[in-house]
Amino acid sequence: MANNNASNLWKKEDWLAVWIGFIVIAVACIAVLTGSFDFSAAKFGTWHWWENVEEKKSLAAQFNGEFWVKLLRTFLVTGILFGIGIKLQGEKIGKFIPAFVVLFLICIVVRMISAEYTLKMYLEWAFWALLIGLLISNTVGTPDWLKPAIRTEFYIKTGLVIMGFSVLFSNIAKFGLYGLGIAWIVTPIVIIFMWWLGTKVLKIDNKPLVITLASATSVCGTSAAIATGAAAKAKKEDLSLAISISIIFTILMMVFEPMIIRACGMNQLMGGALIGGTVDSTGAVVLAGNALGEEAEQAAVLVKSIQNILIGFIAFFVAIFFATKVDKTSDSKVGAGEIWTRFPKFIIGFFVASLVASFIIQPMGGDVKAINGVLDQYKNWAFVLAFTSIGLDTNFKSLFKQMQGGKVLWLYIIGQVFNILLTLFAVWFLLSGVVFDVPVLDMFK
């Protein structure tokens, strides 16, 4: 048993994702804290088709020597680490390398398109990664030689471990009980409601899809869907569908929710908190909050940041719930050992990374913001690899089958309306001044 456990630490995808994530975090910490070398990954700045329009650079201006060095570094770091992971899992590295080169090139196109000024305002990179992958798979088809690099879950799990470093528990103190009430009480209630609605009322058979969509709706869209989907062992098609629905409605809410809030005469503090608790994507939260004003933007970001801390906890409980209740057969007995076997180990990596950042690096005076500036791009590259892989591995026909006669769409719409109404009540209860004192603006500075 001991030998088998030791083998799992080196040969199982979950653990390898943790080690790769820790290696990237460790190197980034050393690079930033010592200042001895540059470890930053490539990033396309916002660009416009026309040079100097609204002070945005043209695309060609970004392809300078420094960018090419960072792009090569990004390719080598991701390619070598994931390649080692593939090798340790007993697969052929010779087939992975050429496939990864092509996949990485596709991801460069994705990141380039998603950085364009107009497109970036309304659609995040996740949408373009899915779209480009889907276009390839549903037109010319995904060639067999490319499939060794399509390792969706491996990329996702690694990205989530890296993301854990950015989830600081100190964010709780910034908004105190106000943020906790809005983000932590409403979210579990919405998940439970959507689980009941999906499984009992709409009678959707695909339970991993139900819980994945519920998490995407109640927490933060893409990231929550990724974590919960992995914990519930959702299929790639389930994840693709949940994220696609979330992205579409996020765009609508990002545009129209600030308009409605302003028309209702709600103040910036309450409006921003409502946006932070209901708009799925963190990027969309910033834009929607900014449309109301500076105070609204800060309140929205704080609520969403506190809400994001729940990602790991929700994935943890979903993993246990599915192992002990949903996936349990009538004649099987699920003990601690079985739960541990099924438990997605990347969640441990997520929490450890968060704890290190919150209680070691930050208290020591380390520049957590600068470290996260480096890690954020490696996380994004891992997620772009994952989302492009989802698109390359998904067929439109299978997506339509997953809709189950429109039930999945109704699940999201009803769940999101319930989420908005419950969050609105929490915002009124905590921030209207009727029950509690309204927090002063200084807390946002």
C-alpha positions in Angstrom: 0.0 0.0 0.0 2.8 2.4 0.9 4.5 1.8 -2.4 1.2 2.3 -4.3 0.7 5.6 -2.5 4.2 6.8 -3.3 3.6 5.8 -6.9 0.4 7.9 -7.0 2.3 11.0 -5.9 4.4 10.8 -9.1 2.2 9.1 -11.7 -1.3 10.4 -11.1 -2.5 13.5 -13.0 -4.0 15.1 -9.9 -0.8 15.0 -7.9 1.3 16.0 -11.0 -0.9 19.1 -11.4 -0.1 20.0 -7.8 3.6 19.6 -8.2 3.7 21.5 -11.5 1.6 24.3 -9.9 4.0 24.4 -6.8 7.1 24.6 -9.1 5.7 27.6 -11.0 4.6 29.3 -7.7 8.0 28.6 -6.1 10.0 29.9 -9.1 7.8 33.0 -9.3 8.3 33.8 -5.6 12.1 33.4 -5.9 12.2 35.6 -9.0 10.1 38.4 -7.5 11.4 38.3 -3.9 15.1 38.2 -4.9 14.8 40.2 -8.1 17.6 38.0 -9.6 15.9 37.0 -12.8 12.8 37.5 -14.9 10.2 34.7 -14.9 7.2 36.6 -16.4 5.1 34.9 -19.0 4.1 36.5 -22.4 1.0 38.7 -22.4 -0.6 40.6 -25.2 -1.4 44.1 -24.2 -4.6 45.7 -25.3 -4.3 46.5 -29.0 -6.3 48.1 -31.8 -6.5 47.5 -35.5 -5.4 51.1 -36.0 -2.2 52.4 -34.4 -2.6 55.0 -31.6 -6.4 54.8 -31.5 -7.3 55.8 -27.9 -3.7 55.2 -26.9 -3.9 51.5 -27.7 -0.9 50.0 -29.4 -1.1 48.3 -32.8 -0.7 44.6 -32.8 2.6 44.8 -34.8 4.1 47.1 -32.1 3.9 44.4 -29.5 6.1 41.9 -31.3 9.4 43.3 -30.0 12.4 41.4 -28.7 11.2 41.4 -25.1 7.9 39.9 -26.1 9.5 37.1 -28.1 11.8 36.2 -25.2 8.7 36.0 -22.8 6.8 33.9 -25.4 9.7 31.5 -25.7 10.0 31.3 -21.9 6.3 30.6 -21.6 6.4 27.9 -24.2 9.4 26.2 -22.6 8.1 26.3 -19.1 4.7 25.0 -20.0 5.9 22.5 -22.5 8.7 21.0 -20.4 6.6 20.8 -17.2 3.5 19.3 -18.9 5.8 17.1 -21.0 7.4 15.7 -17.8 4.0 15.1 -16.4 2.9 13.2 -19.5 6.1 11.1 -19.4 5.6 10.3 -15.7 2.0 9.1 -16.5 3.5 6.5 -18.8 2.6 8.1 -22.1 4.7 8.8 -25.1 6.5 12.1 -24.9 7.4 11.8 -28.6 3.8 12.2 -29.6 3.0 14.9 -27.1 5.8 17.4 -28.1 4.8 18.1 -31.7 1.1 18.1 -30.7 1.8 20.6 -27.9 3.7 22.9 -30.3 0.6 23.2 -32.5 -1.8 23.5 -29.6 0.4 26.3 -28.2 0.4 28.1 -31.5 -3.4 28.0 -31.6 -3.4 29.4 -28.0 -1.2 32.3 -29.2 -3.9 33.1 -31.8 -6.6 32.9 -29.0 -4.7 35.3 -26.7 -3.9 37.7 -29.5 -7.6 37.9 -30.6 -8.9 38.2 -27.1 -6.6 41.2 -26.4 -8.1 43.3 -29.2 -9.6 46.5 -27.7 -13.2 46.1 -28.8 -13.4 42.3 -28.4 -11.8 42.4 -24.9 -14.5 44.8 -23.6 -17.3 42.3 -24.2 -15.8 38.8 -24.4 -13.1 37.2 -22.3 -10.4 34.9 -23.6 -12.4 31.8 -22.5 -15.0 32.5 -25.1 -12.4 32.8 -27.9 -10.6 29.7 -26.8 -13.8 27.7 -26.9 -14.9 29.3 -30.2 -11.7 28.7 -32.1 -11.4 25.1 -30.8 -15.0 24.4 -31.7 -14.5 25.9 -35.2 -11.6 23.6 -35.9 -13.3 20.5 -34.5 -16.6 21.1 -36.3 -15.2 22.0 -39.7 -11.9 20.4 -40.7 -12.0 18.2 -37.6 -9.3 17.6 -34.9 -6.5 15.4 -36.3 -5.5 12.3 -34.4 -1.9 13.5 -34.1 -3.0 16.6 -32.2 -5.0 14.6 -29.6 -2.0 13.7 -27.4 -1.8 17.3 -26.3 -5.5 17.7 -25.6 -5.2 17.2 -21.9 -8.0 19.4 -20.6 -8.2 18.3 -17.0 -4.4 18.3 -16.6 -4.2 22.0 -17.7 -7.2 23.0 -15.7 -6.0 21.4 -12.4 -2.6 23.0 -12.8 -4.1 26.4 -13.5 -6.3 26.1 -10.4 -3.4 25.3 -8.1 -1.6 28.4 -9.4 -4.8 30.4 -9.0 -4.9 29.4 -5.3 -2.0 31.8 -4.6 -4.2 34.8 -5.6 -7.0 33.9 -3.2 -6.0 35.9 -0.1 -7.9 35.4 3.1 -7.1 39.0 4.0 -9.8 40.0 1.6 -12.4 38.9 4.2 -11.3 41.6 6.6 -11.7 44.4 3.9 -15.4 44.1 3.8 -16.0 42.3 7.1 -19.4 40.7 7.8 -21.0 42.7 5.0 -19.1 40.8 2.3 -19.4 37.5 4.1 -23.2 37.9 4.4 -23.5 38.8 0.7 -21.0 36.3 -0.7 -20.9 33.4 1.7 -24.5 33.0 2.8 -26.2 33.6 -0.5 -23.9 31.3 -2.6 -24.5 28.0 -0.8 -28.3 28.6 -0.8 -28.3 29.3 -4.5 -26.3 26.1 -5.2 -28.7 24.0 -3.1 -31.7 25.6 -4.8 -30.4 24.9 -8.3 -29.4 21.3 -7.4 -33.0 20.8 -6.1 -34.5 22.5 -9.2 -32.3 20.6 -11.6 -32.6 17.1 -10.2 -36.0 17.1 -8.6 -38.1 19.6 -10.6 -36.6 19.6 -14.1 -35.4 16.0 -13.6 -32.1 16.5 -15.4 -30.3 13.2 -15.4 -26.8 14.6 -15.8 -26.0 15.5 -12.2 -22.4 16.6 -12.7 -23.7 19.1 -15.2 -26.3 20.4 -12.8 -23.8 21.0 -10.0 -21.3 22.5 -12.4 -23.8 25.0 -13.8 -25.0 25.8 -10.2 -21.5 26.7 -9.1 -20.9 28.8 -12.2 -24.1 30.7 -11.6 -23.6 31.3 -7.9 -19.8 31.8 -7.6 -17.7 33.2 -10.4 -18.5 31.5 -13.7 -15.6 29.9 -15.4 -13.2 29.2 -12.5 -16.0 27.8 -10.3 -17.3 25.6 -13.2 -13.8 24.3 -13.7 -13.2 23.4 -10.1 -16.6 21.9 -9.4 -16.7 20.1 -12.7 -13.4 18.4 -11.9 -14.7 17.5 -8.4 -17.9 16.0 -9.8 -16.1 14.3 -12.6 -18.1 16.2 -15.2 -17.5 15.4 -18.9 -15.7 17.9 -21.1 -19.1 18.5 -22.9 -20.7 19.3 -19.5 -18.0 21.8 -18.7 -18.1 23.4 -22.2 -21.9 23.8 -22.0 -21.9 25.3 -18.5 -19.2 27.7 -19.4 -20.8 28.7 -22.7 -24.2 29.5 -21.0 -22.4 31.4 -18.3 -20.4 33.5 -20.7 -23.4 34.4 -22.8 -25.5 35.6 -19.8 -22.4 37.3 -18.2 -22.2 39.5 -21.3 -25.9 40.4 -21.0 -25.7 41.1 -17.3 -22.5 43.1 -17.6 -24.2 45.5 -20.0 -27.8 45.7 -18.6 -27.4 45.2 -14.9 -25.7 48.6 -14.3 -28.4 50.3 -16.4 -31.2 48.7 -14.3 -29.5 49.5 -11.0 -29.1 53.2 -12.0 -32.7 53.4 -13.2 -33.9 52.0 -9.9 -31.9 54.8 -8.0 -29.8 52.4 -6.0 -26.6 53.9 -4.5 -23.2 52.9 -5.7 -22.3 50.9 -2.6 -25.4 48.7 -2.9 -25.3 48.5 -6.7 -21.6 47.5 -6.7 -22.2 44.8 -4.1 -25.2 43.5 -6.1 -23.0 43.3 -9.2 -20.2 41.6 -7.3 -22.6 38.9 -6.0 -24.4 38.2 -9.2 -22.3 38.8 -12.3 -20.4 35.5 -12.9 -17.0 36.6 -14.3 -14.5 38.7 -12.2 -13.5 40.7 -15.3 -17.1 41.5 -16.1 -17.7 42.5 -12.5 -14.9 45.2 -12.8 -16.4 46.6 -16.0 -20.0 46.5 -14.7 -19.0 48.1 -11.4 -17.0 50.8 -13.2 -20.1 51.7 -15.2 -21.7 52.8 -12.0 -18.7 54.6 -10.5 -15.5 54.2 -8.5 -17.2 53.2 -5.2 -19.4 50.7 -7.0 -16.4 49.2 -8.7 -14.5 48.7 -5.5 -17.5 47.2 -3.7 -18.1 44.9 -6.6 -14.5 43.6 -6.7 -14.4 43.1 -2.9 -17.6 41.1 -2.9 -16.4 39.0 -5.8 -13.0 38.5 -4.3 -14.6 37.2 -1.0 -16.9 35.0 -3.1 -13.9 33.6 -5.0 -12.5 32.2 -1.8 -15.4 29.8 -1.7 -14.2 28.0 -4.9 -12.0 25.6 -3.1 -14.5 24.9 -0.3 -17.3 24.3 -2.7 -15.2 21.9 -4.8 -14.2 20.1 -1.6 -17.8 19.5 -0.4 -18.9 18.6 -3.9 -16.2 15.9 -4.2 -17.3 14.4 -0.9 -21.0 14.7 -1.7 -20.6 13.0 -5.1 -18.4 10.2 -3.6 -20.7 9.4 -0.7 -24.1 10.1 -2.1 -24.4 10.7 -5.9 -21.9 8.1 -7.2 -22.5 5.6 -4.4 -24.2 2.4 -5.4 -26.7 0.7 -3.1 -24.4 -2.1 -2.2 -21.2 -0.1 -1.8 -19.8 1.2 1.4 -17.9 4.5 1.1 -15.3 5.0 3.8 -12.6 7.5 4.4 -10.2 5.6 2.1 -12.6 5.6 -0.8 -13.3 9.3 -0.3 -9.6 10.0 -0.3 -9.2 8.0 -3.5 -11.9 9.9 -5.3 -11.1 13.3 -3.8 -9.5 15.6 -6.4 -6.0 16.3 -5.1 -5.6 19.6 -6.9 -8.0 21.1 -4.3 -5.3 20.5 -1.7 -2.9 22.3 -3.9 -5.3 25.2 -4.2 -5.7 25.6 -0.5 -2.0 25.2 0.3 -1.1 27.8 -2.3 -3.7 30.2 -0.7 -2.5 29.5 2.8 1.2 30.1 1.8 0.3 33.5 0.2 -2.1 34.6 3.0 -0.1 33.5 6.1 3.5 33.2 5.0 4.4 35.5 2.1 2.1 38.4 2.9 2.9 38.6 6.7 6.6 38.5 5.9 6.2 41.6 3.8 6.6 39.8 0.4 5.2 41.5 -2.6 2.2 39.2 -3.2 0.7 41.5 -5.8 3.9 41.4 -7.9 4.1 37.6 -7.5 0.5 37.2 -8.6 1.3 39.5 -11.6 3.7 36.8 -12.8 1.5 33.8 -11.8 -1.7 35.2 -13.3 -0.2 34.9 -16.8 0.9 31.3 -16.2 -2.6 30.5 -14.8 -4.2 32.1 -17.9 -1.9 30.1 -20.3 -2.9 26.9 -18.5 -6.6 27.8 -18.8 -6.3 28.8 -22.4 -4.7 25.5 -23.2 -7.6 23.8 -21.3 -10.4 25.8 -23.0 -8.9 25.4 -26.5 -8.6 21.7 -25.7 -12.3 21.6 -24.7 -13.3 23.2 -28.0 -11.0 20.9 -30.0 -12.6 17.9 -28.3 -16.2 19.0 -28.5 -18.8 18.6 -31.2 -21.9 20.9 -31.6 -24.2 17.9 -31.8 -23.1 16.7 -28.4 -23.6 20.2 -27.0 -27.2 20.3 -28.3 -27.9 16.8 -26.8 -26.7 18.1 -23.4 -29.4 20.8 -23.5 -32.1 18.1 -22.8 -34.9 19.9 -24.5 -34.0 23.3 -23.1 -34.0 22.2 -19.4 -30.4 23.2 -18.8 -31.1 26.7 -20.1 -34.2 27.0 -17.8 -32.0 25.8 -14.9 -29.6 28.6 -15.5 -32.3 31.3 -16.0 -34.4 30.4 -13.0 -31.3 29.9 -10.9 -29.8 33.3 -11.8 -33.1 35.1 -11.2 -33.2 33.4 -7.7 -29.6 34.4 -7.2 -30.3 38.1 -8.1 -33.3 38.3 -5.8 -31.6 36.7 -2.9 -28.5 38.8 -3.3 -30.6 41.9 -3.6 -32.3 41.1 -0.3 -28.9 40.5 1.4 -27.5 43.8 0.0 -30.6 45.7 1.2 -30.4 44.0 4.6 -26.7 44.7 5.2 -26.0 47.9 3.3 -29.2 50.0 3.1 -28.7 51.4 6.6 -32.1 50.2 7.8 -30.7 47.3 9.9 -27.0 48.0 10.1 -24.7 51.0 9.8 -23.5 51.6 6.3 -19.8 51.0 6.0 -17.8 54.2 5.4 -15.9 54.9 2.1 -12.5 54.8 3.8 -12.7 51.0 4.0 -12.4 50.8 0.2 -9.3 53.0 -0.1 
